[in-house]
Amino acid sequence: MNLENLDWYIIFGYLVCLILLSVYLSKDQKNLKDYFVASRKQKSKKLAISILATQCSTNSILGAPAFVAFSVGGGLGWLKYELAVPLSMIAIMIFIYPIFYKLKIISIYEYLEKRFDLKTRLLMSSLFLFVRVFATGVIVYSVSIVIELITGLSFVYSVLILGLITIVYDVLGGIKAIIYSDIIQMIILTVVLIFILFYLTSIFGGFRSMFNYFPDQRNVNLNFFEHGLGDGKEFAFWPMLIGGFFLYMSYYGCDQSQMQKALCAKNQNEGQKVFFLNGIFRFPLVLLYCLIGVGIGSYSQINADFISSLPKQDGIPNFNLAVPIFLINNLPIGIVGLTLVALFSAAMSSLDSVLNSLSAVTMEDFVQRIKTFRYLSEKNNLFISRVITLFWGSLAIILAFYVEDISSNVLIAINKIGSLINGPIIGVFTLGILTKKINGNSACIGIICGFLFNLYCWVYLVNVSWLWWNAIGFVVTLKIAIVHDFFFSNFQANETFVWSLKSFKKLYFNNTWKTRYIILFIWFILIFFLIYFF
């Protein structure tokens, strides 16, 4: 279906504004600190909104409603995935962020060199680069299919428009442009999602009526006896809570694309507040697009032709496209353009952060180790960083053309792949932060064994929920590293790089933060009861 002229004007105006914003913000950039951490002058609210925007990717606003509406074992059970967020934010605020901020680092993997050795840093940096650029290619691919569907443009043009616009404002504006564009994108996206939800409820004559058409088996069902360890319950309560805790700890606390924004804070207090705000406001956002899934599922019950109208993939309806198909068929001219802007916003807010973090890790962990580049001027380093951003963006675009197909649910697919390595990653950082005797050799062997054991679970233990991999990889990494260290190591870490209860009591557990920890824990309990009685 082709867009009307008004829709095109809205989309074109939005993209032009992004480019102009990046050009304006690029004038203040003089060095790598400006380009990668915005001179560490940002306030918590801006950074929290930017991270929320990154989390709310197109895969989320397409995959989550599709999961809620149509996936086997789906429904509002997806909300159980959010239970672990407040708990993981508490742990990050206490154990991880203060050490990173104190060191004034740009690449979080620099910590691993200071605590362990160079090879540990380079192993984790390489792992991050490989996983993230591949995931970015998948995002470009999946969003471009939606753009192709709505606009009538070819897949090639859809990829180029999405990729090139994101690259341009990312290369020019750096992390500051990303933060400000994410705020704009988050506002647009939230407004459009709220509008879609109200539109869906109006079809049924109210919120309660919409739920009356939603199949009962898709409502939340908290069963504490389902464990996901061979019972075939992939989304059971315990793996979603425990596995989700380690997943979020890894993603928010030990992933450059997320932590880099928190390192832009003007002080440690503001940085910790970023995670506090994410712990509070992420659930309402996820609830919003899950309720859209309820509406789409109910709509399919009263409109028998809706599912048959979805594009087919191997003869099976592609439910990932349920939301855009609904919008195309129901929304008026202009609103469709705004909706596509929202999809652009969701995609760009994920892509821009990843591209800048890929550039930061490449520059900090690899390029500046080359003697030729080590003593260049700040201006030249800034230029090279922009070239590296361009390289990673171009590679992501190229990879998008080699992604064969989308999984039956893109949100699950991406989380499943990430769960192979999330546990080992948080395991290595835990070894660094909470132990003094583990050395780099033990840490590297631990992460490799953790990853390989998760692969074994994927291939041979198919009835074990993939959410457990986050916890399993963590435990295996710790155990192997500790055993190896016991037999082959005699090492003592510098206490500067290790968390201590004494420093925690002195610096981090003041009355203000004690209250915020309690608020997050109470919020966890409230989410639990909300899901239980939903």
N, C-alpha and C positions, 0 to 999 in steps of 0.2 A: 504494500500500500504506500503510495507516494504522499508526502506531506504537502500541505497547502503553503502558499507564499508566506503567510503570517507566521507559521511554525518555523519556516526557514529563517525569517528575519530575527526571531527570538533566539534561535540557536546561534546564528552568526554573531549577533550582538553580544551574547554571553562570551563566546570564544574570543572575540576582539578585546573585550574588557579584561579578560585574564591576561592576555599578552601585554596590554598597556600597563596593567598593575605590575607585572614582572619587570618591565622596562623601568618603571618609576623606582621600584625598590632596589634595582641593581646598582643605582647610583651611589648607594651608601656602602657598597662592598669593597673592602680593601685587602682582606686577607682570608685565610682558611677559617678562622674563627667566626668571621662574619658570614661566610658562605655555608658553613656546616652547623654552627650552633648559635647563629644570630647574636654573636657577641655576648652571649649569656645575659641578656637583658629583658627577657620576656616574662610576662606575668602568667600565673597558673591558669586562669580562666581561658585565655587564648590557647594555651598549649593543651588543655584538657579537651576543648572543643575540637582541636585539630586531630588529636588522637582518636576521639570518638568518630570523627569523619573517616579516618583511615580504617577503623573497624567496620564501619557501615559501608562495605564495598558493594559493588553491583552483584557480586556472587551472593552476598548476604540478602539483599532485597529481592533477588530472584530465587535463590536457593532455599531460603528459610520459608517464604510463603508456599513454595512448591512442596517442601517437606511437610509442612503443617497440613496442606490441603490434600496431598495425593500419595506421599511415600508410604510404603509398608512400614508399620510400626511408628508412623509419624504422629501428626496431630500436635496438640499443644504440649506434648511431652518434651518438645525441644526446649521449653522454658527451663527444664531441669538443668540444662547446660549452663545456665546463668547463676546457679546457686553458688558456685565456687568463686565467682568474681570478687565479691567483697573480701572473702578470706585470703585470696591470693594478693589482693591489693595491700592488706595489712602486712603480710610477710615481705612484700617488696619494699614497702615504706620503712620497715624496721631493719631488714638484713641487707638488702642489695643497694638501693639507691644512695644512701648516705656515703658508702665507700666510693661508688663511682663519681659522685659529685665532688667529694673531697679531693680526688686525684686530678680534677680538671681535665679529663680526657675527652677526646672527640670520638674515637673508636672504642667501644666498650671492651673489645678484645685486647686492647693495650693492657688492661688489668691483668689478663692471663699471663702476659710476658713478665709483668712486674711480680706477680705472685708465683708463677711456675717457671716458664722459660719461653724462648722464642718459638719453638716448634709447636707448643700448645696454642699459642696465639695464632700462628699461621694456619694450623689445622682448623681451628674454629672459624677463622676468617674465610678460608677457602670453602668450608662447608656452608657458611652463610651466603657467600656469593653464588654458589652453585644452586642451592635450594631456592633462593629468592628470585634469581633471574628466570629460572624455569617457571616458578609460580606466576611471575609477572607476565610471561608469555601466554600462560593459560588465561589470565585475566583479560589481556588484550583480545585474545581469540574469542572468549565467551561473550564479552561486551560487544565486539564487532558484529557478531551474529545477530544480536538484538538490533543494533543500528541498521544493519542490512535489512532486517525484517521490517522495521518501522519506516525507514526513509526510502527504500527502494534502491539505494546505492549498492554497488557491487561490494563484495567482501573486501577486496583490495583497497578500495577507497575508504571503506569504513575503518579498517585497520590504520591506514595512513592518517586520517583525520584525527582519530583518537590519540594515536601514538605521537604524531608530530607536534600537535598543539601542546600536549603534556610535556614533551621534551623541551620545546622552546621556552615555555615559562619556567620550567625547572632549571634549565641551563642558565638562563638570564638572572632569575630572581633568587635562586638558592633556597635555603630553608625558611627564610623570612617570607618569601613569596608563597611558599608552600603553606605556611601557617595561616597567612591572611586569606589565601584562596580556599583553604579548607574551611575556614569560618564561613565564608560566603557560600560555599558548596553545602555545608551542613545546614545552613538556614534554608536554602532552596529545597534541599532534600526533605527536611523535616516538614516544611509547609506542604509539599506535594504529597508526602505519605499521609499526613493528616487529612488532606483533601480527599485522597483516594479512599481512606477508611470511612469518612463521612458519606462519600458517594455510595459506597457499598451498603452502609447501614440504611441509607435512604431508599435503596431498591427494595429492602425488606420491611421498611416502615419502622425501623428501630433496631437498637443493638440486641435486645433480647430476642426479637424475631429472627435476626440473622443467626443467632446461636441455635435456634430451634431447628433450622435446616441443616446444621452441621452434624455429621454422623457421630453418634454417641461414642463409638469406639475410638474416635480421634481426640476426645477430651483427655485432659491430664489424668493419669492414673499412677499414683505413687505406690509402688509395691516394694516394700523393704526386703522382701524375701527373694527378689530377682537380683542376681549378682553379676551376670554377664560373663561368668567363667565356665562356659560350656553349656549353659542352659539355652543358648540361642537368642538371648535378649540383648541385642546390640546396644540399646539405649536404656538399659536398666538404671535404677536410681544410683547405685553405688559407683559404677564406673563413671557416670556423668558427674558425680560429686568429687570423687577422689581423683580420677583421671583428669577431670576438668581443672582441678586445682593445680596440678603439675603442668598442664597445658598452658594455662593462663600465666602461671609463674614464669614459664619459659618465654612465652610470646611477649608479655608486657615487660618482664624484667631482664631478659637475656637475649633479646633480639634488637639488633642495631636500629631497625626501622622504627621501633616504638620508643626505645630508651633515648635515642638521639634527641627527640623532641623534649623530653623531660630534662635533658642536660642543657637545654637552651634557657632554663629558668634563671632568674636573676639572683636567687639564693637557694639554699637547701630547703628552707621552709616552703617556698613557692613550688619547688620541684616535687616535694612529697605531697603537697596539696593537689597536684595534677592527678596522682593515683587515687587520692581520696575522692575527688570529683568523678573520676571514671568509675570508681566502685559504686557510686550512688546513681549516676545518670545512665549507665549502660543498660540496665534492665528496662527502664521505661522505653528506650529506643528499640530494643529487641522485641519487647511486648507489642510495640506499635506495628512492626512489620509482620509479626506472627498473627496479630488480629486481622491484618490484610489477608493472610493465608486462610483464616477462618472464613472471611468474606468470599474469597475466591472458591473455596471448597463448597460453601453453601450455594453460591451462584451456579456451580456446576450441577447441583442437585435440581435446580428449577429450570435450567437451560440444558436440555439433553444434547444440543448440538455443539456445546462449547468445547468439550474434550475432543470431539471429532474434528474441530476446526484447528487444533494445535498442529504445528508442523510435525511430521513423522521422522523418527530416527530409527532405522532398522525395523520399520513397520510399527514402532511403538510411539505414542504421542510424547513429545518432548515437553515435560511438565515445567522445565526451567523457563519456558517461554510463556507460561500461563498468564503472568502479570502483564507483560507488554501486549499480548493478544487481547486481553480484556480491555486494556486502555485504548487500543486502536479501534476496537469495535464499539466503544461506548462514549468516549470523551469527545467534546467538541473541538473545532479548529482553535488553535492557540494554546489550549490546555495540553494537547498532545505534544506541542513544541516544548512547553514547560516541563512536561513529563520526561521528554528525551533529555532536556537539560539536566534534570535530576539524575537520570541514568549516567550521563556524562560526568556529573559531579561525583557520584559514588565511585565511578571507575577512576577518575583523575585523582581523587583524594587518597586512593590506595596506591596508584602508580607513582605519583610525584614523590611521596615519602620514601618508597622503596628505591627509586632511581637515585635520589640524593644520598641515601644511606649506602647504596652500592658504591657510589663515588667516594664517599667518606672513608669506607673501609679499604677500598683499593688504594687511595692516596696515602692514608695514614699507615696502613699495615704493609704495603708492598712498594709503591712508587718511591716514597721518601727513604726507603732503605737503599736505593740505588745511588751510588756515590755522585753520579752526574746531576741528580735532581735534588740532592740533600741541601745544597747551599744556594739554591736559586732565590731570587727576590720574591717578596710576598705577591707582587703583581703577577709574576710568571707562574707561581704555584696556583694562584687563583685561576689563571687561564688554563692550566693543565687540568685542574679539577673540573672545569666546565667541559673540556674535551672528553674527559672520562665519563661524565654524566651523559654526554651525547653518545658515546660508545655503548654504554649499557642500555640506553633507551633504544638505540638502533638494533642491538642484539635482541631485545625483548620483542620488537616488531618482527624481526626475521623469524624468531621462534614461534610467533603466533601463526605463521603460515604452515608450520609443521606439526601443529596439534591436530590430530586426526579427528577427534570427536570429544564431546563433553560427556562426563559421567551422567548417569541417571539423575544425580543431584550434585551440582558443582560444589555446593557448600560442604557436603559430606566428603567429597573426593579430596578437596584441598586440605581439610582438617585431618583426614586419614593419612595422607602423605606426610603432613607435618608431624603427626603423632609418632612416626618412626624415629624421629630424632629429637623431639621436644624433651623427653625424659633424660636422655644422655646429656643434652646441653645444660639443663638446670642442674644435673648431677655434677658436672665439671665445675660450674660456678659455686655450687654448694661446698664442694671439696676445697675450693680456694678460700671461700669466705669463712667457713666454720672449722677448718682444720689447719694445723700448723706443720704437720709432718709429711703430708702427701706431696710428692714432687711431680714434675712434668711428665716423666715416663709413665708413672702410674696413672695419671689423669688421662693421658692419650690412650693407653691400653683400655682403661675403663670405658671411655666413650665409644671406642670401636666395638668392644664386646657388647655394650648396651644396644648399639645400633644393630649389630648382627643378630642378637637374640630377638629383637623386635621383628626383624625380617623373618626369622624362624617362626615366630608367632603368626605372622601374616600368611606364610605358606602352609604350615603344618597344623597350627592351632586355630583353625578357621572359626570355631565356635566361641573363641574368646573375643569379647568386644574390643574393637580397636581403641576405644577410650582408655582401656587398661594399659595399653602400650606406654602411655605417658608416665604412669607410675612404675611399670615394670622396667622400662629403660632406665629410670632414675635409680631404682634399687640395684639393678645389675651393675650399673656404672660405679656406684658407690662401693659395692661389695668387692668387685674385681680390683678396683684401685686400692682399696684398703688392704686386701690380701697380698697384692703384688708389692705394695709398699712395706708390708711386714717382713717379707723375705728378702727384698732386693734394695731397700733404700735406707739412707740415714740422712735425713734432711730436716732443716728447721727454717720455717718461713719468717720473713720480716713481719713483726706484729702490726706494722702500718697497714698491711693489706689484708688483715684478718679481723673479723668482727669480734668484739669483746663485750661482755655483759657490763663491765665497768664503764666503758665509753657510752654504751647505750643508756645506762641510768643517768649519766652526767649530761649528755647532749640531746638525746632523742625522746626521753620519756617524761617530758614536762607535762604540766596539767592540760595544756592545749591539745597536745597530740594524744594524751591518754583519753581525752574525751572523744577525739575523732576515731580512735581505734574502737572504742565502745560503740559509737554510732554505726560504724561499718558492721560490727558483729550483730547489732540489733537489726540492721537492714537485712543481713543474711537471714535472720530468723523470720522477719516479716515477709521476705520473698518466699521462704519455705512454706509459710502458712497460706500465702496468697495462691501458690501453685497447688497446695494440698486441697484447698477449698474451692478452687476455680470451677 
